[in-house]
Amino acid sequence: MKTAHLTIDPAFRIGPVRRHTFGSFVEHLGRCVYTGIHDPGHPTADANGFRRDVIELVRELGVSTVRYPGGNFVSGYRWEDGIGPVDQRPRRLDLAWHCTEPNTVGVDEFLRWCATAGVEPMMALNLGTRGVQEALDLLEYCNVLGGTHFSDLRRANGAADPHRVRFWCLGNELDGPWQLGHKTAHEYGRLAAETARAMRMVDPSLTLVACGSSGANMPTFGEWERTVLTEAYDEVDLISAHAYYWEEDGDLASFLASAVDMDRFIAGVTATADAVRAARKATKRINISFDEWNVWYIHRAESQPPTGDDWPVAPVLLEDRYTVADAVVVGSLLISLLRNTDRVHAASLAQLVNVIAPIMTEPGGRAWKQTTFHPFSQASSLAAGEVLQVAIDSPTHETAKFGDVTDVDAVATHDDASGETTVFVVNRSPDEEIELAVDLRSLGAVRLLAATTLHSADHTWTATADDDSSVGPRPNATARVDGGHVTAVVPPISWSVLRLGR
Ligand code: AHR
């Protein structure tokens, strides 16, 4: 059996584990909102119509922030449609997904859901068909105490206290020709800067995210970031990155190595942001909000919106079923996000429920976990303290898209307070079992608290409502600790977590 050597030293810190890395995303798309988080007829529904069974799974998943209400949807959205008495709210065409939006759930309901679920909202603004004024109106509605038109309207609608939303996305994917109100980088950069400047007149302490590219594969990638940041550098805090172009298209080895691509994407955005910084002689750094990422089988039938006269409410859309291999890739993308914690200050797994999601629901029925639920919930609950650089000396294998890649990829976190060190590992070889040899001597004497591995002899296994648990993280009985050295055998296409304590 081949061996991969990992060396971990608490002196080599990359940066803190950020709770905001474990964000997710709820869009008015398919069944994410309606029959996903909101299903008033469901036996577990609360007084607001929100499913308590889903909220419990959201808590178990360990989600920190939830981006809302889109996505492509937001670029044609009138937020005022979603406030006040529900029976008086207009139904509208949702041009992004060729659906009808009933506006049963709007900003007040969503923010109540966030409070119940214990997550922080990340509000996206429509800078596609709308602009500075509408962004200011929504900010006033959400955050101003009272005594003004929109803040008093919120109070009249039942929210006496301001919602105090801190995190705001200045539009969505405006580099994409599919986006309503698509713009050139210069047009968007100006609008983002002016919107941000106006919002800071209300509250300078907001965290504001400018739209970066909707993928590193966009023809304008790089130049888009450069132009937008040249216009908006002083006004914004973060620039977004979105990536979904990882899917198992017959080339399993390249798919399993998708994190190589995420690392490169992050390096490209930070290099561009730092080039603008140098040109401006600025001290401030712009960091990344990776606020849409996932595996997505975008070309499959389940992702094709309706057409013609068919404008359904909450149809089945983007309901990808995830395999064990998909879960291993999601785990490896989490490793990449953690490894880049110095520059990735927020991230959102897209999306949360039903739509390319770790949580699935039956309308009025069961809620269940997809395979991708497990790496996310383990990373979210176990990553703590500081992210450590892991020196990896691993056997490699050839991939068509990324050349030679290591069989094993890993990141570690170390929490001074508890003394716990956690190592997150993927074996991304399609066929090689690997022995891990982890050198932790610089941590002193350590105990193995737990070792788990997610794997299946059939990497195409998917969970269903009837069986979402016969594959999941299981104790790895091969793990041993001996005087600062930990060994464990990790099967091909697997995600493992080693927990060590004093
Ligand atoms: O998450 C699905 C879609 O992907 C979002 O609406 C859009 O922002 C992205 O292209």
Residues whose N, C-alpha, C, O or C-beta is under 5 A from the ligand:
A	BS01	AHR	G71 N72 F73 E173 A350
